[in-house]
Amino acid sequence: MSMLTSLARLRALEEGIAQPVATVRHCHLSDRPMVFIPLKLSGEAAAPLAAMLGTDRDRPRLLVVTQPRNRDLRFAWAAELAGVLLPYVEGFMADTETVERKNADPYERVLDAPQLIVPNQTGVAFTRLLGRSTRFRRADGPYPVPEAVPLLGRWLTYFAERAAYPGSSMMLAATEELGRHWASGQSSLEDANLAALLAWITRGPDDEAEDPLIWPPAGPATDPGFDAEVLAPAMDSESPERITEALRTQLEPTWRLMWQAVDLLAGLEAGSSVAQRWEQDRGSFSGMAVHIAEGAPPQARRDGAVAAAAKLARMERAQAAYDVQRAYDDPLVMAEYRLTGEAFAGEVIETVPDNTEGEGRSRKLRPLVVIKTDDPVRLAPGTSLGTPQRRGQGAELVEAGQGLVTLKITKGMGRGKTAAPGAVPEIGERVCYTSLTDDFQGSPNLPDSEATPWTHGGPPQEYVPDDEDAQEEWS
């Protein structure tokens, strides 16, 4: 937890209401998100019990497994789920645009993409397990399942994997996104309770928000008291209507909370980098759709050494880019880096816009800027700098001390012998510069998968469907 977030939590505790820790929204929010609230059977890792889902807050769909340990009923439930989710996902594939790429062939990218919103991170984990339990199933052979189930499993796996990708908005956990924008006066563990977190944000903490009889857990686990006193007797009665109604009472309160969370996030203006990250999500979704359409096998149970290393490198670069973009988009996030000395803000008190370096043809324009700041500057001379006010500009720290910082602008000034209008800050302008830049390390040079050395398991075996796929445990 950062220092500013800790201070915000203390202030929330003192004032009795959550404090904002962001000035803009750092995730994309779809005009038509699919809210998905799963419940699982107590004591089971991924045995579905029920789900409430839909894109219309006034018309939720309730899907129930009346006997979760019955294999046929579980897969019938999965087929019902596929009947809701797959049309939603496939509805985004028709409208595309051609994207030109440098040194690569153009490709078709969807104009919009689906978005799943679950209550919490355990909902993401359940989705991942549910995907793993269904994507290798087969519609023929031993233990057949409805035809749509394996395809559902592949998409659930995709969404869960995308949820782990830094900056992605394909699958959001409501508690995580709310916690990214507001700091409550309770612990991070308590923030996982959607009702309690929303209470802190909207009206302040109260006992009602933590009462499972009023606001049941947001899933996928159910309340033990409900399991013992309501669900178990309903299942013993073998009455589908009684079981369905019992589960409805557990899901409907969370359904209302989920749309309240959506409204809160929608009330924030999106950060300027959100659209760029959503473009990447749309590109990823388009690639997955093509992958499936071309008949490629389902995602592997585990990545090979080369694939795992490449994925790790991509996620590290995405995390670094996400951190920079959030800081550039949001002064409150940038304030964290100002406290640590990785950024500073202040007033321009002097400029030398015609300063140059070198002689003759090698002479280069390098305007100097002197900034007065009260921030601690813990950056060494020569450090590369960027600024949120001029995204394309690059600078270099010349010296810092006694509340004054001198830097020289190295790029983003135009092509002329003099700086373009507005490229050099004006005297009296308040600016912010930081060592956070998007100059990241390139992709590592990795061997082809077929050349994986024996020390790392050798080349991965090609996936060949067999009857054992249908026998994988539901867990």
N, C-alpha and C positions, 0 to 999 in steps of 0.2 A: 504494500500500500504506500502511495506517495505521501509526501509531507502535506501537500495542499489537500489531498483527499482526507487525510487524517484530521486536518483542521476543519474541513467541511463537516466531517462526522461529529466532531466536538460541538461545532456551532449548531448542527441539527439537533443534537441532544439537548443543548441549552435552550433553543428556541422552540423545540417540539415539532419541527417539520423539516423534511428533507431539503437539502441545499443543492442548487445546480452546480455541477462541475464541468459543464460544457455550455457553450453559447450557441452551438449549431448541432444539428443531427448528423451523426457520423455513420449512419447506415442508410441504404436505399429502402424506401417503403413503397411497396407496390400499390397501385390503385385497386387491385383485386387480389389481396393475399389469401392463401389457403391456411386458415387456422386449424391446427391439428392437435387434439388433446387425447393422448393415448392413456389407457389404464392397463396394468398387467396383473396377473394373478399373484397374490402374496406367496413368497417363497420360491418363485420361478423367475429366471433371468429375463425371458422374452416370451412367456406364454401370454398372448393377448386376452384381455378380459372385455374391453370395450374401447370405443373411440368416439369422440364427437368432433366433427370437422365440417368445413364449408367455407364459402367465400361471402355468404350473405349472413350478416349478424342476426337477422330476424328468422332465418330458416336453417338452423343447424341440422346436420344428419347424425343420428345416433346409431352406431353399429355395435352389436352385443354378441359375445360368445356365451351362450347359456351354460355350456359345460366345457371350460377351457382345456380340460385334459383329454377331451375327445378329438382325435386327429381330424376327422372329417369336418367337424364343426369349426375347428381352427382354420382350416384351409377354405372353408366356405366363407368364413369371416374375412380372410385375406382377399378372396375374390370380390367380396362386396366392397372392401376398401379400394381394390384396384378399379372397380367400377366408378368410384368417385374421383380418385386421384389421377388415374391415367388420362381420362378425357380432359381434365384441367391442364395437365402437363402437355399433352399433345396439341391442345388448342393454341399454343404459342408457336408452333412450328411452321405454320403456313406463311406468315408474313416475314420476309427476310430482306436484307440489303446486301449488296456486294461490297466487300471490304478489300481495298487494295493494300498490298503489303510490299515493303521494300525487300528486294532480293528473295521474294517468295511469291507463289501463285496466289491470286485473290481467292477469297472464300466467301460463302454465304453465312451471314450472321442474322439471327432472329432480331426483330425490332423490339421485342419485349420478352421477358422470361418469367417462369413461375417463381413464386416465393412461398415457402412454408414457414409458419411461425408456430413454435411450440412453447409451452409455458416456461421451461427451464432446461438446464444442461442435461439432466437425467432423461428428459424427453428426447433430446438428441441421441443420447446413448441407447435408449430403447429403440429408436428408429434404426440405428446402425445394426443392432442385434436382429431386429426384425428383417432387415434387408439381407443379412447374412443367412438367416434361417429360411429364406424363400428364393433367393436368386439362383440357386443351383438345382431347384426342383425341376421335375419334368412332367409334361402333360401326358406322356405315354410310359410304357414299361411298368415295373413294379412301383407301387405307392404313387400312382398318378395324382396330379393336382389340377385344378382348373387352369386353363391355358394362360390366363392373364397373370397368374401368381408369380412366375419367374420374372416376368417383365417388371412387375411391381417391385420385386426384390432388388432389381438392378437400379431402378430409380431411387428407391429408399436409400440404398447404399451410396449412390451418387450424392444425394442431398446431405447425408450425414458426413461424408468425407468433405464436401464443400463447406460445411459448417465449421470445420477445423481450419479452413484456409483463411489466414489473416485478411481482414477487410472484406470478405465475401458477405453478400446479403441474400444468398440463395435460400439459406435456412437460418432463421434467427431464433434465439431463445429469449423470451420476453424479459425474464429477470436479469439476464446479462446485459441486454441493451438498456433497460431502465437504469441499472447500476452504473452503466458507462456515462450516463447523463445526469444522474442525481445521486447524492450521497445521503444515506439515511443515518439515524443515530443508533442503529443496531449493528451487529457484526456482519461480516460478509456471509457467514454461514446462515444467519437469520434472513439475509436478503434473498436467499433461495426460496423463501415462502412468498409466493406472488401476492397473496392477500395482504400480508404484513407490509411488504415493500410498497405496494400501491397506497396503503393507508398512510404511510410516512410521507409519500409524495403529495397526496391530495388533501389530507385533513389532519395528519399527525397520528401517532401511534394510539391504538386502543385495544382493549382486551378482546373485543368482538372479532378483530381481524385474525386472531390466533385461536379462535374457537372452531374446532373441526366440525361441530354441528352446524355452524352458520356458514363457514367457508372451508369446505373439505380440502384436503391436500390437492395440489394441482397436478398430481400424477408424476410418473406412471404408478408409483406406489399408492396404495389406499390406506386409509386410517385403520389401525388395528381394531379400534372399537367398532367401526362400521363392519369390518370383516367378521367379527365374532357375533355381533348382535343383530346385524341386518342381512349381510350377504350370505353367510353360512346357512341360516334358516331358510332363506329364499331358495338357495340351491338344493337344500334337502327336500323342499316342497316340490321340486322339479317343475315349477310353474314358470314358463318363459316370460309371461307378463309380469309376474312379481319380480323376477330377476332384472328385467329391463327397466322397470320403474325404479328399483333400488339404485341401479347404476345411473339412471338419469338424474337422481337427486345429487349424486356426487359430481357430475360433469357440468350441469347447467350453471352453478355458481362460478366455476372457473371459466366457462364460456363468456360470461358477462365481464369478468375481470380481464380476459384476453383482449376484448374489444376496447376496454377502457385503456389498456396499455397501448394499443394501436393508436387511439386518439391522442394520447399524451405525446407519443413520438411524432405523430403527424403535425402536432402543433409547433414543432421546432422546424426552423428553416434548414434545409439540407446544406451541408458543407460543400464548398466548391469542388472538392475532389471526389465526392460521392458518385457523380455521374460517370467519371472515368472508371471507377472500380466496378460500377454496374455494367459498363461496356465489357469489361473483362469477364464478368459473370455471364453475360449474354454469349460471349465467344465460347466460354467453357461449356455452357448448355448446348450450344449449336454443335460443338465437337462431339459431345456425348450422344446427341440425337443421330448424328451421322454414323457414329461408332455402332450403335444398335441397328440402324437401318442396313448397314453393310454386313450384318450377321456375325459380328465379332463376338467372342466368348464373354461370359460375365466377368466381372472384376475378380482378380485372383484372391484366394483366401488370405495369402500374405504376399507382400512384394518381394521380388528377388533383390539381390544386393545392389545391382546397378539402378533398378527402378526406385528402390528405397532411398539411395543416395541422391538421385535426381529429384525426387519428391522433397526430401529434406532441404536441398539447396533452393528449390523454388519457394518453399514456405519461409525459409530464412530471409530471402530477398523480399517476399511479400510482406513479412512482418516489419522489416526495416522501412519499406516504402510506406506502409500503413502508419507507422509511428511518425514519419516525417509529414505525411499529408495531414494527419490529425493536428499536429502542432502548427502547421502553416494555415490551416483552416480556422483554428480556434485559439484566441488569445489566452483562454483559461488553461488549455493544454500547454501552450507555449510557456506559460508562467512557471510550470514545473521545471522546465529546462533553464529558465532564468534563475531559479533558486539554486540549481546545481552548478551554475556558471557556464553551461553549454550554450547559453543565449543571453543577449543583453538588449535592453531597449533604452532609448534616450533621445535627446534633442540634438539636431545637427547645428553646430555652432560655427563651422568653417568648412569651406570646400575649395578645392583647386581643380576645376573642371578641365583645364587644358594641360594638366601634368602628363608628361610622356616619359618613357623609358627606352633606352637604346639610341643608336645613331643611324643616320642614313635610312636605307630601306627597311632596316630592322626596327626602326622607331615605332613604338606602339603607344597608343593613348591609354593612360592609366590614371583617371581622375582620383584625387584624394578626398576623403571625407573624414572630418573630425566630429566625434559624437561625445556629448556629455551624458554620463549615465551614473545612476546610483546602484546599479546591479553589480554583484561580484563577477568579474571576468576572469575565468580560469583557463584561458586559451593561450596557446603558445604563438608567438609571431610566425607567420607563414601558414596558419590554419585557414583552410578554405571555408568561406561563409556564404550563406544564402539569406534571402529576406522574403518574408511573406508579402510585403508591399510590392515587390517587383519579382515575380516568380522566375522569370528567365534570367535574372541577373546573377552574376557570380562576383565574389569579392575575396580579398585576402587580408588577413589581419597584419598590420604593420607593427603597431605597438599598443600597449595598454598600461595604464597606471594613473593613480591619483584622480580617478573618476573620469578620465579622458581616454577615448579609444580612437586610434587612427587606422583607417583601412583604405585600401585601394580597390577600385572597381576593375575587374579583369575581363568581364564579358557581359553582353546584354546592352551594349551602348549604341548599336547600329554599325554601319559599315563606313561612315564618313570619317574625316579627319577630326571632326568635333563630335562630342556626344549628342545623340538624338535628344530632342526635347523631352524632359521628364526622366531621362535615364539617370541623371545625377540628382540626389536629393537636394532640396532647397534648404537654405539656412532657416532655422526655426521649425522645420518639419520634424515630427516625431517618427522614428524608425525603429525597427527591430532586426537584428542580425543574429544568426545562429550557425553553429557548426553542423547542424542537421541538414544534410543535402541528399539529393537523390542520385549521387554518384556512387553507385553500389558496385561491388565486385561482380564480374560477369559469371556466366555459367561455368561450372567446373568441366574439365575435359575428362569425360568418363568413357570407358570402353562400351562397345555394343553389348547387349545382354548375352549374345552368343559367345562373347569373349570374356565372360565373368571368370576370374581365376579360381582355381580349386580352393584357395584359402578362404574364399567367400561363397563356397557351395557349388561352384561351377555353373555352367549355363542352366537357367531354369527350365524345367520340363514343360513342354507344351500341354496346355489343358485339353484333355480328352474326356467328354462326358461319359459317365458310367453309372451303373446302378447304385453305387455307394452314395452318389449325390442325393438320392431320394431318401437315404437312411440317416442323413445328418441330423443330430439331435436339435430340437427346438430350444436353443439356449444361446 
